[in-house]
Amino acid sequence: MKLLGVTGCPTGIAHTFMAEKALKAAAEKLGCQIKVETNGAIGVENALTEADIKGADAIIVASDKSVDLDRFNGKPVLEVSVGDGVSKAEELVQACLSGKVPVRGGAVIQNLNPRQNQNAARQIYKHLMNGVSHMLPLVVAGGVLIAISFLWGIYSFDPASDQYNPVAAMIKSVGGYSMGLMVTVLSGFIAQSIGGRPGLLAGLVGGAIAAGTDAGFLGGIVAGFLSGYLSQGVVRSLRRLPRQLEGLKSIFIVPIVTIGGVGILMMLFAQPCAALNQWMMAALSKIQNTSPVLLGIVIGCMCAFDMGGPVNKAAYVTGTVLLGQGNYYFMAGVSAACITPPLVLAIAATIKRNRFSEDDRTAALVNYVLGFTHITEGAIPFAAKNPLKVIPILMLSSSISAITTYLMRVEVPAPHGGFLILGLVNKPVVWVLCILLGSFVGAVLYIFVTPVAKKNTALPEDLLKEETVCLSLENTGKEEVIDEMVAMLYADGVLQEAEAFKKEIIKREKISSTAFGNGIAIPHGKSRAVRMPRVAVGLSKNGILFDSSDGKPVYAVFMIAVGENEDKVHLQLLSALSKKLMDPKFLSRLKECTGKDQIIRLITEE
């Protein structure tokens, strides 16, 4: 089966590629092909072609930013969040394999949650995150450039100061221009997500008005949604115009109506938005000045609750707005709270490796790099496995880091970069210790609530029994060997009817031989005659003529028997066995086994 995937997250840094990896791993595990298009920070990579879409059996769109879905009309499409692409990849692939995916007709987009109100809310969130994803690079670049200018002195940009340096002043000016585009770009790309190119133009103008009238971040959001929906409405109302007027419509009528309409509306909304902005900043300043502990709890919980999601982004964007106003204190706590979750997992994997499988421990240790560079999303796979236990621990840990940062009056003048910007922090050692304190507390709590990880196995041990393992098959012909192994399964009570199951095995062999070379065959079948899943193993000393793809005899046969409705088990067994048996050294190790228990141990051990 051929599947396609599309992934995209607001920042295009972590979730996009984590979802890609998860979908590919799930497809490999379940025995199907998948090509994944990523909509990351550097643009679209591995783009799906017309031929790809035409030949696809189903498409998984795991994205929190706008992507072109019209190209998938008439195809089975699952539309979910990028978070589901990371945490529910196997479930999504299985849904495609089961054929239970709705066909996209173009008018209505269906997803895993069919309730209309949730669908509308998610669409609004996607539009907002499209604006945020385009805004963040400007904020990060501008903020870091401004912070770099401070290396010459905090007043190095001021010609009247003794610290003045023309190079520093120039760098700060460049960073200021980048930061100054924040609201305009936010508004423009919210509108673009809703209304396409006409929305983008009106959104940029609306955002510029918001930025120029002190309506700020909130005004930019209002301008973005006004521009998007107004542009969408205008374009729809002009659809019946003659084709000859298409150029006039797109260059003259639509821009004038949308830009003029949004401009007038934003001039009316600017003052209320500016007043609301001032009230919010005053409230934050009051908390900041009177209760650093309360501020740290709020910021810590927000940043660790969804680790890169809308709640996290709300805290981050608030910090960047205040940073642009010269408040470096607030951002210090936000950065500390964002850095902490991945470090919790990395430290826990270092202290107690038995709490992690080998793959999970490797992923956890990578979180040192992610945490040090302010990428919170590395903690998501671990939180997704046990959210009720792990997320509260991460929220507590981030709160401790943020509270101690605020209590120690740390200031961070850059919005991103993690420990790469320590040279710009007023108290770098103190800040690192604050973060490590929260991270160590979280690591200890994580170890306390997490049981010892089970040893990885290629196959569950209960699917192989000594009663269905034969060290020396009597026959050398294909059908005779199938009869011999089916009889072995029937004798152990795995099958209700031997003949019915044999028919399924033969039916599969007629499509193509299951002997894929290297001296191994994996005949398999699904039948209601199967009482319980089982893998039977048969070895041959003389070799079996099994129509192998390489024309050579088969020396080991692995027969998979599963129930008629156990598609998932069937695919998992087939995938796990195939990967295990592809090792050229496996057959020689198998021939060295002198007991049935040794064969089972060889197959089940990773």
KELORO-966291 format. One record per residue (C-alpha): residue in three letters; x, y, z. Coordinates in steps of 0.5 Angstrom, whole numbers, plus 500, padded with zeros to 3 digits. Layout:
N
ALAXYZ...
//
This chain:
606
MET500500500LYS503507498LEU501513503LEU503520503GLY504525509VAL505532510THR507535516GLY508542518CYS508546525PRO508553527THR516554527GLY518549522ILE524547527ALA522541531HIS515538530THR515538523PHE521533522MET519529529ALA512528525GLU516526519LYS520521523ALA514518527LEU510517520LYS516514517ALA517509523ALA510507523ALA509506516GLU516501516LYS513498522LEU506496519GLY509494512CYS507500508GLN511505504ILE510513505LYS513519502VAL513525507GLU513532505THR515537510ASN513544511GLY519547515ALA522553517ILE526553510GLY520552506VAL517545503GLU522539502ASN521533499ALA515536495LEU509531493THR509531485GLU502530481ALA504523480ASP505521488ILE498524489LYS495520483GLY498513486ALA497514493ASP492510497ALA491515502ILE494521505ILE496524512VAL496531513ALA499532520SER500540520ASP498546524LYS500551519SER496552512VAL498547507ASP495546500LEU489541501ASP486542494ARG491538491PHE488532495ASN481532492GLY478526491LYS483522495PRO482519502VAL485524507LEU486524514GLU487531517VAL490532524SER495536528VAL502536528GLY502533535ASP498527533GLY503526527VAL508525533SER504522538LYS499518534ALA503516528GLU502508528GLU494510529LEU494514523VAL497509519GLN493504521ALA487508520CYS489508513LEU491501512SER484499514GLY481503509LYS477508514VAL479514511PRO474519508VAL475522501ARG476529501GLY471532496GLY474539497ALA468543500VAL468540507ILE475538510GLN474532515ASN479530521LEU479525526ASN474529531PRO468531526ARG465536531GLN464542527ASN466547533GLN472544534ASN474544527ALA473551527ALA477552533ARG482548530GLN482552523ILE483559527TYR489556531LYS492554524HIS491561521LEU494564528MET500559528ASN501561520GLY502568522VAL507566528SER511561524HIS513567519MET514572525LEU518568529PRO525568525LEU524576525VAL524576532VAL529571533ALA534575528GLY532582531GLY533580538VAL539576538LEU542582533ILE540587538ALA543583544ILE550582540SER550590540PHE550590548LEU557587548TRP560594547GLY555596552ILE548597554TYR548604551SER553603545PHE548605540ASP547612543PRO551617540ALA551621547SER554616551ASP561614553GLN559607551TYR558609543ASN560605538PRO558606531VAL558598529ALA554597535ALA549602533MET549599526ILE547592529LYS542595533SER539599528VAL538592523GLY536588529GLY531594531TYR528594523SER527586524MET523587530GLY519592528LEU516588522MET514583527VAL506585528THR506587520VAL508580518LEU504577524SER498580521GLY500579514PHE501571514ILE495570519ALA491573513GLN494570508SER493563511ILE485565511GLY485569504GLY491567500ARG495573496PRO489578497GLY489577504LEU496577505LEU496584502ALA491587506GLY494584512LEU500587511VAL497594511GLY493592517GLY499590521ALA503596519ILE497600522ALA497596528ALA504597529GLY504605528THR498606532ASP501602538ALA495597538GLY501592538PHE501585538LEU493584539GLY492589534GLY496585529ILE492579530VAL485583530ALA488586523GLY490579521PHE483576522LEU479582519SER484582513GLY483574511TYR476574512LEU474580509SER479578503GLN476571502GLY469574502VAL470579497VAL474574492ARG468570493SER463575491LEU467577485ARG467570482ARG461571477LEU465576474PRO467575467ARG473572465GLN476578461LEU475582468GLU480577471GLY486582471LEU482588473LYS479584479SER486581482ILE490588481PHE485593482ILE478591485VAL480586490PRO486590493ILE483597493VAL477594497THR480589502ILE486594503GLY481600504GLY476596508VAL481593513GLY485600513ILE479604515LEU477598520MET483598523MET484606524LEU477605528PHE480599532ALA487601534GLN485605540PRO481600543CYS487595542ALA492600544ALA488601551LEU488593552ASN495592550GLN497597556TRP492594561MET495587559MET502590560ALA501594566ALA498587569LEU504583568SER508589570LYS504589577ILE505581578GLN512582576ASN514587581THR510584587SER510577586PRO516574582VAL514567585LEU506567582LEU509570575GLY514564575ILE509559576VAL504562571ILE510562566GLY513555568CYS506552567MET504555560CYS511554557ALA511546559PHE504545558ASP504544551MET511545549GLY511549543GLY503549542PRO499555543VAL499556550ASN507556550LYS507561544ALA503565548ALA508566554TYR513566549VAL510572544THR509576550GLY516575552THR518578545VAL513584546LEU516586553LEU523585550GLY522590544GLN520595550GLY527593554ASN524589559TYR529583559TYR527580566PHE521577563MET524573558ALA529570562GLY524566566VAL520564559SER527562556ALA529558563ALA522555563CYS522553555ILE529550556THR528546562PRO523540560PRO528537555LEU533537560VAL529534565LEU529528560ALA536528558ILE538528566ALA533523568ALA536518562THR543520565ILE542518572LYS537512571ARG538509564ASN534503566ARG528507566PHE528508558SER529503552GLU535503548ASP532508543ASP528512548ARG535513552THR538515545ALA533520544ALA533523551LEU540524551VAL539528544ASN535533549TYR541536552VAL543539545LEU535541544GLY535544551PHE541548551THR539551544HIS532553547ILE528547543THR522545548GLU519540543GLY524534545ALA520533551ILE514531547PRO515524545PHE516522553ALA510527555ALA505523550LYS507516553ASN504518560PRO501525559LEU498525566LYS504523570VAL510527566ILE506534564PRO505536571ILE512534573LEU515538567MET510544569LEU513544576SER520543574SER519549569SER516553574ILE522552579SER527554574ALA522561572ILE521562579THR529562581THR530566575TYR526572577LEU528571584MET535572582ARG533578578VAL537575571GLU536579565VAL536575558PRO536580552ALA535575546PRO529572545HIS532565543GLY538561543GLY539558550PHE546557552LEU549560546ILE547567548LEU550566555GLY555572554LEU549576553VAL546574560ASN547579566LYS548573571PRO550567566VAL552562572VAL546564576TRP541563570VAL544556568LEU544554576CYS537556576ILE535552570LEU539546572LEU535546579GLY529545576SER531540571PHE534536577VAL528536581GLY524534575ALA529528573VAL528525580LEU521526580TYR521523573ILE525517575PHE520516581VAL514515577THR517511571PRO518504572VAL524500569ALA523499562LYS522493559LYS527490554ASN526491547THR524485543ALA523484536LEU517479537PRO513478544GLU515471547ASP508469547LEU508468540LEU513463539LYS513456543GLU517450543GLU511446541THR511449534VAL518449533CYS521444529LEU529443528SER529438522LEU523438517GLU522432514ASN520434507THR523438502GLY518440497LYS514447498GLU507444499GLU509438503VAL513443508ILE507447509ASP502441510GLU508439516MET508446519VAL500447519ALA499440522MET504442527LEU500449529TYR494444529ALA497439534ASP498445539GLY491448538VAL493454535LEU488452529GLN481450529GLU481447522ALA488446519GLU485445511ALA482452512PHE488456514LYS492452509LYS488455503GLU490462506ILE497460506ILE497457499LYS492463496ARG498468498GLU503464495LYS500464489ILE500471489SER508471489SER513466493THR514468501ALA521466500PHE525472499GLY532470499ASN538468504GLY535461505ILE529464509ALA521464507ILE515467511PRO509464509HIS503467512GLY495468513LYS489471516SER484466517ARG478465522ALA480458523VAL486461527ARG485461535MET491465537PRO497469534ARG503464533VAL509464529ALA511457527VAL519455526GLY521450521LEU529448520SER531444514LYS538441513ASN537439506GLY534445504ILE527446501LEU525448494PHE520454495ASP520458489SER525463492SER527470489ASP534468488GLY533461486LYS536458492PRO534453497VAL530455503TYR533452510ALA528456515VAL521457514PHE517462519MET510461518ILE505467521ALA498465523VAL493470525GLY486471526GLU481474520ASN480481523GLU487482526ASP490486521LYS495490526VAL498484529HIS499481522LEU503487519GLN507488526LEU509480526LEU511481518SER514487519ALA518485525LEU520478522SER522481516LYS527486519LYS530481523LEU531476518MET534481513ASP541480517PRO545476513LYS548473519PHE542471522LEU541464518SER548462520ARG546464527LEU540460527LYS543454524GLU548454530CYS542453535THR541446538GLY535447542LYS528450541ASP529455547GLN535457543ILE531459537ILE526462541ARG531467544LEU535468538ILE528471535THR525475540GLU532478543GLU533485539
//
